[in-house]
Amino acid sequence: MNAVDAIVWNLEEVRRRSRLVWESIPAEYLDWKPDSEAMSIIEMIHHVLDSEHYYHLALLNRGSLSAYESPYENRNFADLHDALRFAEPYRSAFMDTVKSYSQEDLSTIKIDRSDVGYIRTLGDMLLRVAYHESVHTGQLLDYMRTAGVNRPRVWD
């Protein structure tokens, strides 16, 4: 397995485990949040989906975007599965882009996000995208524990 294949596998595995968590949350808990300052469960899921789309555009731009119009902004989804269906074309486009990179691209392409404090190689940036989603999945598991909701086994 080369590095691009490993990154693709990691992104797919992170999403598989995220979906295990997301799909195990009872609908009546989607608006739950631990305090008034926090994102609700559904807001966090939307944030992960929207961030992946932003990161995809930033990869194509080779840096942060000067303006971003979120396709998730002011959108009301009927339920979680409606949001996931909406996100699918964005996810597919992102994954197609990742699969199109060469081994060499991972170390030679630079992603300039100096506006938020860093310039990283493409390979580093792709790992950051997966890490971002993983962190939020961990937060959701904590939300579920705090709310007294049964948590799925993600360590299969």
trRosetta pair geometry for C-beta under 8 A, 3 or more apart (Angstrom, degrees):
i j d omega theta_ij theta_ji phi_ij phi_ji
1 5 4.5 -130 -164 95 85 129
1 6 5.4 107 138 -61 118 84
1 9 7.3 -14 -163 -12 143 144
2 5 5.1 96 54 12 67 104
2 6 7.1 -127 104 -7 35 92
2 103 5.5 -81 174 -86 130 116
3 6 5.5 -54 -146 36 34 114
3 7 6.4 34 155 -19 67 103
3 103 5.7 106 40 -132 106 83
3 106 5.6 -68 112 -8 135 173
3 123 6.5 -20 156 -124 132 127
4 7 5.8 -54 -149 36 32 110
4 8 6.4 33 152 -18 65 105
4 98 7.4 160 -163 158 88 76
4 99 7.2 105 163 -133 115 40
4 101 5.6 -174 -118 86 122 91
4 102 7.1 -90 -51 -165 144 16
4 103 6.0 -105 -20 -78 105 59
4 106 6.8 -144 -71 -52 79 123
5 8 5.7 -53 -147 37 32 112
5 9 6.2 34 153 -20 65 106
6 9 5.6 -51 -146 37 31 113
6 10 6.3 33 153 -21 64 106
7 10 5.6 -52 -145 36 32 113
7 11 6.4 32 155 -18 65 104
7 98 6.5 -137 116 -177 113 119
7 106 7.6 -180 -26 -110 149 127
7 123 7.0 -128 -73 -140 143 73
7 126 5.0 26 -165 129 136 138
7 127 6.9 -93 -122 -67 101 72
7 130 7.7 -150 -160 -27 73 138
8 11 5.9 -55 -149 37 29 109
8 12 6.3 26 154 -15 64 109
8 95 7.0 85 -139 -156 93 89
8 98 5.8 151 -90 122 82 120
8 99 5.9 57 -96 -84 136 81
9 12 5.8 -60 -149 40 29 109
9 13 6.0 28 155 -19 67 110
10 13 5.7 -56 -142 39 29 110
10 14 6.2 31 158 -20 65 105
10 127 7.4 -3 110 -115 155 71
10 130 5.2 -1 134 -127 106 166
11 14 5.9 -52 -145 35 28 111
11 15 6.5 24 156 -14 62 108
11 95 6.9 179 112 -106 139 90
11 98 6.6 10 8 145 162 176
11 126 7.3 -68 -60 178 121 97
11 129 7.1 6 -109 101 109 112
11 130 5.3 -115 -92 -85 63 109
12 15 5.9 -58 -149 40 30 108
12 16 6.3 35 152 -25 65 105
12 95 7.7 67 -72 -123 89 130
13 16 5.5 -48 -145 31 33 114
13 17 6.5 26 158 -12 64 105
14 17 6.1 -61 -152 40 29 105
14 18 6.2 33 150 -22 65 108
14 130 4.7 172 -19 -156 160 91
14 133 5.2 100 151 91 125 125
14 134 5.4 -81 -138 -65 116 90
14 137 7.5 -163 -172 -9 81 148
15 18 5.4 -51 -143 36 35 115
15 19 6.2 36 157 -20 66 103
15 91 7.5 100 -129 -149 154 132
15 133 7.0 -24 -78 156 63 158
16 19 6.0 -57 -153 36 27 109
16 20 6.7 35 147 -25 61 101
17 20 5.3 -42 -151 26 39 118
17 21 6.8 35 151 -14 64 100
17 134 8.0 32 81 -114 129 78
17 137 6.3 69 116 -178 97 160
17 154 4.6 74 -157 -159 106 108
18 21 5.8 -60 -158 38 35 108
18 22 6.0 30 151 -18 71 110
18 48 6.9 -168 -159 152 147 160
18 133 5.8 -58 -68 169 144 110
18 134 7.9 -109 -66 -90 102 43
18 136 7.8 33 -124 88 116 95
18 137 4.7 -110 -102 -89 78 124
19 22 5.4 -51 -133 42 36 110
19 23 5.6 24 170 -12 71 112
19 84 7.6 74 -117 -120 105 141
20 23 6.6 -61 -138 43 17 100
20 24 6.4 13 159 -20 56 116
20 152 4.8 -146 156 107 98 150
20 153 7.9 -72 166 76 140 46
20 154 5.5 156 86 -101 138 82
21 24 6.0 -70 -151 34 25 108
21 25 7.1 32 155 -35 63 100
21 137 5.4 147 22 -155 156 91
21 140 5.3 106 155 101 134 130
21 141 6.2 -82 -126 -66 131 82
21 144 7.6 -135 -160 -26 95 145
21 151 7.6 -12 -124 -155 85 82
21 152 6.1 -145 -90 40 48 115
21 154 6.4 -4 -55 -75 97 127
22 25 6.2 -54 -164 11 33 112
22 45 5.6 99 -121 -115 119 129
22 80 6.0 164 161 -165 103 137
22 84 7.8 134 122 -69 147 123
22 140 7.4 -17 -77 163 62 166
23 80 6.9 176 -97 119 57 146
24 144 7.9 24 102 -121 107 152
24 150 7.3 -101 165 98 116 85
24 151 7.2 90 113 -153 144 34
24 152 4.2 -167 -45 -38 164 116
25 29 5.4 -119 -180 80 93 115
25 30 6.4 111 127 -80 123 69
25 41 5.9 180 -172 170 158 148
25 80 7.5 131 65 -66 105 153
25 140 7.4 -77 -65 -180 134 117
25 144 6.7 -118 -101 -93 92 112
25 149 6.6 32 -129 160 67 156
26 29 5.0 81 68 7 83 106
26 149 6.6 -147 13 -134 101 120
27 30 5.8 -25 -161 -15 44 116
27 79 6.5 -42 -120 -138 117 109
27 80 7.6 -134 -103 -9 79 106
29 32 4.6 -31 -165 0 70 129
29 41 6.1 44 133 8 82 157
29 144 7.8 72 149 -111 153 72
29 147 5.9 108 -143 148 125 157
29 149 5.7 19 -93 -76 172 145
30 40 7.0 58 145 147 54 115
30 41 5.1 -122 -149 80 40 114
30 42 4.2 47 172 -48 98 111
30 80 6.8 -149 -106 -57 134 101
31 40 4.9 -34 -158 -162 41 147
31 41 7.1 -56 -23 36 8 92
31 42 6.3 -19 -76 13 50 118
32 40 6.3 125 66 -153 27 87
32 41 5.5 32 58 -14 79 114
32 143 6.8 138 107 174 107 112
32 147 5.3 50 156 -104 155 145
33 36 7.6 110 98 -95 123 20
33 38 4.3 178 179 88 113 106
33 39 6.4 -165 -116 103 127 27
33 40 4.4 -90 -49 -96 108 56
33 41 7.0 -153 -74 -23 67 62
33 43 7.7 -1 -77 33 126 122
33 143 7.4 -51 -127 -134 42 123
34 38 5.2 50 47 13 83 162
34 143 6.2 -124 -44 -118 101 78
34 146 5.6 8 -104 115 109 160
34 147 8.0 -114 -84 -54 74 87
35 38 5.2 97 55 -4 72 107
39 43 4.0 -139 -171 98 96 117
39 44 4.5 127 110 -62 130 80
39 47 6.3 -38 -146 -20 164 142
40 43 4.5 95 48 6 76 105
40 44 7.0 -141 90 -8 39 85
41 44 5.9 -58 -154 33 28 109
41 45 6.7 26 151 -16 64 104
41 140 6.3 88 -136 -131 87 98
41 143 5.9 168 -87 130 94 155
42 45 5.6 -50 -148 35 38 112
42 46 6.3 38 153 -16 67 104
42 80 7.3 -127 -116 -86 95 83
42 83 7.7 171 -160 -35 95 161
43 46 5.7 -55 -148 40 32 111
43 47 6.2 40 150 -26 65 105
44 47 5.3 -48 -147 32 33 118
44 48 6.6 36 153 -20 64 99
44 136 5.5 175 176 -167 107 113
44 139 6.6 -138 -153 95 152 124
44 140 6.2 -179 103 -73 144 100
44 143 7.9 -172 15 -24 156 155
45 48 5.8 -51 -153 32 33 110
45 49 6.6 27 152 -13 65 106
45 80 6.9 -30 134 -130 167 96
45 83 6.7 84 123 117 118 153
45 140 7.7 62 -64 -89 84 143
46 49 5.7 -58 -147 41 34 109
46 50 5.9 29 157 -16 69 111
46 72 5.3 149 -174 -176 103 139
46 77 7.9 -173 -88 1 113 131
46 83 6.4 -94 -88 -152 82 139
47 50 5.9 -58 -139 43 26 107
47 51 5.9 30 159 -23 64 110
47 136 6.9 -165 88 -124 111 153
48 51 5.8 -54 -142 35 25 112
48 52 6.7 29 157 -22 60 103
48 132 7.4 163 -127 127 77 93
48 133 5.2 86 -154 -119 115 80
48 136 5.1 -158 -75 81 114 155
48 137 7.9 69 -100 -51 155 76
49 52 6.0 -53 -156 29 29 111
49 53 7.0 27 149 -15 61 104
49 72 6.6 129 94 -80 105 143
49 83 6.7 -170 -2 162 167 104
49 84 7.9 -138 -96 -100 141 50
49 87 4.4 -82 -156 -109 127 140
49 90 7.4 93 177 80 88 138
49 91 7.9 -60 -142 -60 85 101
50 53 5.7 -55 -156 35 37 111
50 54 6.4 38 148 -19 69 104
50 70 5.4 13 -153 -150 123 118
50 71 7.6 -170 -118 54 86 71
50 72 4.2 -89 -83 19 116 146
51 54 5.4 -52 -147 37 37 113
51 55 6.1 38 154 -20 69 104
51 129 8.0 173 131 -142 98 77
51 132 6.1 -124 132 139 145 143
51 133 7.9 -174 80 -70 123 77
52 55 5.6 -51 -145 38 31 112
52 56 6.4 39 152 -25 63 102
52 87 7.9 65 62 -166 127 116
52 90 7.0 117 100 133 102 112
52 91 6.8 20 123 -98 144 71
52 94 5.9 -28 160 -86 101 170
52 129 6.5 86 -119 -169 73 111
52 133 7.1 29 -68 -68 109 119
53 56 5.6 -49 -151 30 32 115
53 57 6.7 28 153 -13 63 103
53 70 7.5 115 84 -138 131 71
53 71 6.6 -95 164 27 169 109
53 72 7.7 161 30 -18 144 109
53 87 7.8 -122 -49 -141 113 84
53 90 4.6 -36 -93 -172 106 137
53 94 7.2 -110 -97 -59 45 124
54 57 5.9 -59 -154 39 32 107
54 58 6.2 32 150 -19 67 109
54 65 7.1 -117 -158 10 84 129
54 68 5.9 21 -120 -150 102 148
54 70 7.5 -29 -64 -99 103 89
55 58 5.4 -54 -144 39 34 114
55 59 6.3 41 154 -24 66 100
55 94 7.6 54 85 -134 93 126
55 125 7.5 169 -165 166 106 101
55 129 4.8 138 155 -107 163 113
55 132 7.7 179 -56 34 146 153
56 59 5.8 -51 -153 30 30 112
56 60 6.7 26 151 -14 63 105
56 90 7.1 -175 22 -179 156 85
56 93 6.5 82 -179 106 153 97
56 94 4.1 -99 -91 -102 129 93
56 97 6.2 128 -151 35 95 151
57 60 5.6 -54 -150 39 35 111
57 61 6.0 27 152 -12 68 113
57 65 5.8 11 120 -62 119 133
57 68 7.1 146 81 -120 150 101
58 61 5.5 -60 -140 48 31 108
58 62 7.9 -134 164 35 56 5
58 63 6.4 -91 -165 116 82 17
58 64 5.8 -8 -127 -102 114 32
58 65 6.0 -102 -84 -29 77 87
58 111 6.6 65 143 -163 98 116
58 113 7.0 26 -173 -81 136 107
58 125 7.9 -141 111 -172 112 137
59 62 7.2 25 -176 -78 31 40
59 97 6.4 122 101 140 135 139
59 111 6.4 -43 -109 -105 56 127
59 122 7.0 79 -143 -135 99 93
59 125 6.7 159 -95 122 93 139
59 126 7.8 56 -103 -75 135 81
60 97 6.8 -79 -68 -137 94 148
61 64 7.5 -73 100 84 133 14
61 65 5.9 135 13 -84 170 74
62 109 6.6 -118 -120 -175 104 98
62 110 6.8 60 -174 84 103 59
62 111 5.9 -136 -164 -111 50 55
62 112 6.4 40 137 14 77 90
63 111 6.0 165 -82 -172 48 56
63 112 3.5 -17 -104 64 119 85
63 113 6.2 -179 -153 -64 67 52
63 114 7.9 -21 -148 11 117 80
64 112 7.0 -88 7 105 78 69
64 113 4.8 103 -46 -122 100 70
64 114 7.9 -119 5 39 121 52
64 115 4.9 -84 43 36 161 125
64 116 6.6 136 -78 -3 141 103
65 68 4.7 100 89 -65 139 94
69 73 7.4 -96 -176 21 59 135
70 73 4.1 108 76 -27 106 99
71 75 7.2 25 145 -38 58 147
71 86 7.8 -171 131 162 115 110
71 90 7.2 -166 48 -68 144 138
72 75 5.4 -103 -161 32 40 126
75 86 7.4 149 158 -179 148 165
77 80 7.5 82 124 -88 135 17
77 82 4.2 165 -171 96 94 113
77 83 4.1 -7 -125 -61 172 84
77 86 6.6 -116 -103 0 115 140
78 82 4.2 116 42 -35 87 157
79 82 5.2 107 50 4 60 103
79 83 7.5 -117 105 -2 37 89
80 83 5.7 -58 -156 36 36 111
80 84 6.3 32 151 -17 70 106
81 84 5.4 -50 -143 39 37 112
81 85 6.2 42 154 -21 66 102
82 85 5.8 -51 -147 35 29 111
82 86 6.4 32 152 -19 62 106
83 86 5.6 -55 -150 36 31 114
83 87 6.3 27 153 -18 65 110
84 87 5.6 -56 -144 39 32 111
84 88 6.7 56 153 -49 62 90
85 88 5.8 -31 -156 -5 33 120
87 90 5.4 -69 -164 48 56 112
87 91 5.6 57 143 -27 87 107
88 91 5.5 -55 -141 37 32 112
88 92 6.2 32 160 -20 67 105
89 92 5.6 -51 -143 36 33 113
89 93 6.3 34 157 -19 65 105
90 93 5.9 -54 -148 36 30 110
90 94 6.4 32 152 -20 63 107
91 94 5.7 -56 -150 36 30 113
91 95 6.2 24 156 -14 66 108
92 95 5.9 -58 -144 41 29 107
92 96 6.2 32 155 -21 65 107
93 96 5.7 -52 -146 35 30 113
93 97 6.5 32 153 -20 62 104
94 97 5.8 -57 -155 33 30 111
94 98 6.5 28 151 -18 65 105
95 98 5.5 -50 -146 35 36 113
95 99 6.2 35 155 -17 67 106
96 99 5.8 -57 -146 40 30 110
96 100 6.4 35 152 -29 63 107
97 100 5.7 -57 -153 27 31 115
97 101 7.5 41 152 -33 61 94
98 101 6.3 -46 -167 9 37 113
98 126 6.3 114 -127 -130 111 129
101 105 4.2 -128 -165 79 94 144
101 106 6.5 102 147 -58 129 73
101 109 7.6 -95 -136 13 119 144
101 122 6.5 -171 -141 144 150 146
102 105 4.6 113 52 -8 71 101
102 106 7.7 -121 97 -11 50 80
103 106 6.1 -46 -171 12 37 115
104 107 6.7 -76 -167 45 42 91
104 108 5.6 7 156 1 81 125
105 108 6.1 -75 -126 51 28 94
105 109 5.0 11 -172 -9 76 119
105 122 5.6 -30 144 56 83 157
106 109 7.4 -14 -86 35 8 96
106 121 6.5 54 156 149 54 116
106 122 5.3 -119 -130 82 36 101
106 123 3.4 56 -177 -60 97 108
106 126 7.6 -64 -127 18 92 132
107 121 5.3 -18 -131 -156 38 146
107 122 7.6 -81 -30 42 17 89
107 123 6.1 -3 -64 0 57 128
108 121 7.6 66 16 -142 15 103
108 122 7.8 -6 62 10 50 115
109 121 6.8 98 75 -164 59 65
109 122 4.0 38 77 -36 110 124
110 119 5.7 14 179 172 113 103
110 120 7.2 159 -153 85 67 26
110 121 6.2 -53 -101 -102 57 46
110 122 7.5 -96 -74 -36 15 73
111 119 7.0 174 83 -157 47 57
111 120 5.5 -17 57 65 97 77
111 121 7.4 52 11 145 87 10
111 122 6.1 114 -31 -89 106 54
111 124 8.0 -147 34 73 114 92
111 125 4.4 42 27 -64 152 154
112 119 4.9 -9 -114 -115 61 99
113 116 5.0 -30 158 45 101 100
113 117 7.3 -13 116 52 89 48
113 118 5.4 10 75 71 97 74
113 119 6.7 170 36 -88 58 44
113 120 7.2 -9 25 12 107 94
113 125 8.0 136 -12 -112 126 115
114 117 7.0 68 -155 -76 38 5
114 118 6.9 -144 -92 64 44 15
114 119 5.6 -4 -61 -51 90 94
120 124 4.0 -115 175 90 117 128
120 125 5.0 148 92 -56 119 83
120 128 7.1 89 83 -17 167 139
121 124 4.7 96 56 8 79 103
121 125 6.9 -145 95 -6 41 88
122 125 5.6 -58 -147 37 31 113
122 126 6.3 32 157 -21 67 104
123 126 5.9 -53 -148 33 29 109
123 127 6.7 26 154 -14 62 105
124 127 5.9 -60 -155 38 32 110
124 128 6.4 36 148 -23 66 106
125 128 5.4 -52 -150 33 35 116
125 129 6.7 42 150 -25 65 97
126 129 5.6 -42 -153 24 36 115
126 130 7.0 32 151 -11 62 101
127 130 5.8 -54 -154 39 38 109
127 131 6.2 40 148 -22 68 108
128 131 5.4 -53 -142 38 34 115
128 132 6.3 44 155 -28 66 99
129 132 5.8 -48 -153 26 29 115
129 133 7.0 22 152 -10 60 103
130 133 6.0 -58 -156 39 35 108
130 134 6.2 36 149 -21 68 109
131 134 5.4 -56 -146 38 34 115
131 135 6.3 39 156 -25 68 101
132 135 6.0 -52 -152 29 27 111
132 136 6.8 17 154 -9 61 107
133 136 6.0 -62 -153 41 33 106
133 137 6.3 36 151 -23 68 106
134 137 5.6 -53 -147 34 32 113
134 138 6.5 34 153 -18 64 103
135 138 5.7 -57 -157 36 31 112
135 139 6.6 34 147 -20 65 103
136 139 5.2 -45 -147 33 40 116
136 140 6.5 42 153 -21 66 100
137 140 5.6 -51 -151 34 34 112
137 141 6.7 38 149 -20 63 100
137 154 7.5 134 156 -131 125 163
138 141 5.6 -49 -150 32 36 113
138 142 6.7 36 151 -16 64 102
139 142 5.6 -56 -155 37 35 112
139 143 6.4 42 146 -23 67 101
140 143 5.2 -44 -146 32 39 117
140 144 6.4 42 153 -21 65 101
141 144 5.6 -50 -150 34 32 114
141 145 6.6 35 150 -20 63 103
141 151 5.5 63 -147 -139 84 133
141 154 7.4 -86 -84 -1 135 139
142 145 5.6 -50 -148 34 35 113
142 146 6.3 33 154 -17 66 107
143 146 5.8 -61 -150 40 29 110
143 147 6.0 16 157 -10 67 114
143 149 8.0 3 117 35 73 124
144 147 5.9 -61 -140 45 27 104
144 149 4.2 -87 -157 72 81 108
144 150 7.5 -49 170 82 118 21
144 151 4.9 125 109 -84 138 91
145 148 7.8 33 175 -70 28 27
145 149 7.7 -74 -50 52 20 71
145 151 6.4 -10 -64 -43 78 132
153 156 5.9 96 124 -63 105 85
